[in-house]
Amino acid sequence: MLNCDLHIHTRYSRDGESSVEEVIRRAELVGLDAIAITDHDTVEGALHALAVPSRVIIIPGIEVSTLQGHLLVLGITTPIPRGLEVTETIRHARTLGGLVILPHPFHIWRHGVARRQRSPLSEVDAIEVFNSRYIVGSANRKAARIARRIGKPCVGGSDAHNARFVGYGRTLVDAEPDSASIIEAIRAGRTVATGRMTPLRTYTRQSLRNTWKKFTRGMQPR
């Protein structure tokens, strides 16, 4: 079983705090076999990571902002436009050969798609049932219950925005040690989601800072 973190942000995300190199070094330190770089609405962080020498397998990806919420797409190096309907985004991702994961589908304030629209639950390849950035865990438990009910593969990710939290959310994958094999194993459901909570103080601090950034951007003259 390979130890993977399938949801990580770098400074290529507007709210990311660590460099690509810092993320990869942390992944090596905590014993991960593979990581997915999934910056918000850009593949630049993933492309950068692919060029960094490391024993850790890099799975390129992106977290796309759809009209209904966020969507993870793994295994692609071509950006997907933000602001599309979630079903249109899924179709676009499939034309690129991407693996489509619904992240934090029921998290309040986290752009969870399933809080607004349930149909994407049946359309994606996998559902993130463990996201380490939560307060009480009810959203993760709900995602796990529904994923099992509809027979979708379950994955976990740290959703780390700082390198020190890489590996807090993990997916154990029964696959050969390469990106393509890991993606196919996830599609086949050979996964176990696990992890631990990001410290509440850190999660709260990051959330407040991101809210302030959005507020100040809205106050800037156009």
N, C-alpha and C positions, 0 to 999 in steps of 0.2 A: 504493500500500500504506500502510495506517495503522499507526502504531507504538503498540502497546497493552501495558499491564501489567495482566493480568487477575486478579491475586491480591495484594491489599494490605490491611493492617490498620491501624487507627487506635486512639486511646485508648478507643474504644467496645468494643474487645476487652480482656479482662482483662490480656493480656500485651502490649498495644499501648503504644508509647512516644511517639507524636506525635499532634498534633491533626489534625483534618480539614484545616484551613487549611494547616498545614505540609506535609501530604502533597500537596495540590493545587499549592501553590507549587513544590514540588520537581519534580512532574511537568511543570510548565511549563518549569522551568529545564533539565531534561534532554531536552526536545524531544518528549515524548510527545503523541500525538494523543488518546488515550483511556485511562482507568483504570477498573478495577472495584474498588469498595470492598466488601470481603468480610469483615466482622468476624465473630468467632466468635459464632454463635447469636443475632445481633441485626442488624436492618436500620437501626438508629438512625444509625449512622455514614454509611450510604448516603443516608438521607433528609437528613441534615445537609449532605452534600456536594452534593446536588442543588440546595440553596439558596445555594451559594457561587458568585458570579459568576466565570467562568473561561473561557478559550478551550479548555480541555481538556474533552473529552466525558466525562461521568460515567455509568458503567454501574452501576446499583444491584445489590447482591447480598448474599450471606451465605455463610459457611462453617458448615455444619451438623454438629454432633457426633452421628453415628449410633451404634448399638450396635457396629458393625463398624469405625468410623473416620470420617474427615472426608469431606465432600462439598461442592463448590462449586455454588451455584445463582446464575445471573446473570439480570438482567432482571426482578427482582421487588422489591416494596417491602412485602410481607407476610411476617412471620416464619414460620419452619417450626419446629415443636417439636423439641427435641433428644431423644435417647435412643430414637428409633424404629429398627426394623430398616432397613438401608440400602435394601432394595427398596421398603419402604413409604415411605421418605423420597423416593425417586425418583418414585414415583407421586404423592405429594403435590406435589412440585415441578412436575410436568407439569400438574396441575390448575390451577396458578397461571400456567402459560405460561412457566415458567423454562427456561433452558438449563442442563443438568446436566453438570458437569465432574468427573471423578475426579482430585483433586489428589494429588501425591506418592504414587502408589498402592503403591510398593514400599519407601518409606523406613522404615528401622528407627527406632523411637522417635518417629515423626511421625504416628501414627494412620493409616497407609496401609491402605486397605480391602482391596486386592488381596493383601496378605500373609495375610489371614485367609479371604477369600472371593473367588473369581475371577469369579463370574457377573456382578457389576456392571460388569465391563469391557465386556461386550457390551450393557449396558442404558443406559449414559450416552451423551450427545451427543458428548463429546470427552474426551480424556485429556491431563492435564498431563504433558508429557514433558521439560520443563525447569523445574526449581524451583531458584532460586539458593541456597537454604539447604541445601547438602549438603557432605559431606566429601570423598568420592572420586568421586562421580558415577555409580557403578554402578547405583543405583536409577533415575536418569534414563535411562540407556542401556537398561535393561531395559524401562522404560515405553515408550520410543520403538520398540523392536523389536516389542513386542506390539501397540502401536497400529497400526503399519504392517501387521502380520500380519492383524489383524482389520478393517482398513479404517476406523479411527476417526480423526477430525480430531485433529491434534496442536497443543497450545497451550503457552505458557510464561508464567511469572509470577515475580515477585520473592519473593512471600510475605513482603514487607517488614513488619517490626514497628516499624521506625524510618524516618522520612521519608528519611534520607540514602541508603537502599538502594532506594528506588523506581526502577524502570527497570532493575534488575540482571537481571531476567527479563522477556522481552518476547515478544509475539506480533505478527508482521506479518500484517495482515488486508487482503485485497482487498475493500474495501467503501466505500460512501458514508460521509461523515463524520457519522453519527448512530448512536445506541445500537441502534436496531432493526435497521439495516442490518448493523452489526457482528455482532450476535447471529446473524442469518440467514446471514451469510458464514461464521461459525464452524461452524454446523450443516452447511453445504455443503462444508466442508473447504478453504476458500480461505485457508489459514493457513500460516505458517512460524514455528516456535518457535526462539528464540535467547536468548542472554544470557551473563552471567558470574557467577562465584561470589561470594557474600557472603563477606567476609573471615572466615577460619576462627576467629580470635580472637573476633570479634563474635558469630558463630554459637554458639560454645562458651559465651561469657559469658551470652547470652540463654537458652540451654538450661539452664544450671546455675541461673540465677535463677528460671526458670519451675518447675523441679523443686523448688527450695526453697519457693516459694510454695505448691505443691500439698501439700508435706509439712507446712508450718505450718498450712495450712487443715485438714488431717486431724487435727492435734493440738489444735485448738480445741474447747472443750466444746460439746456439742450441747444 
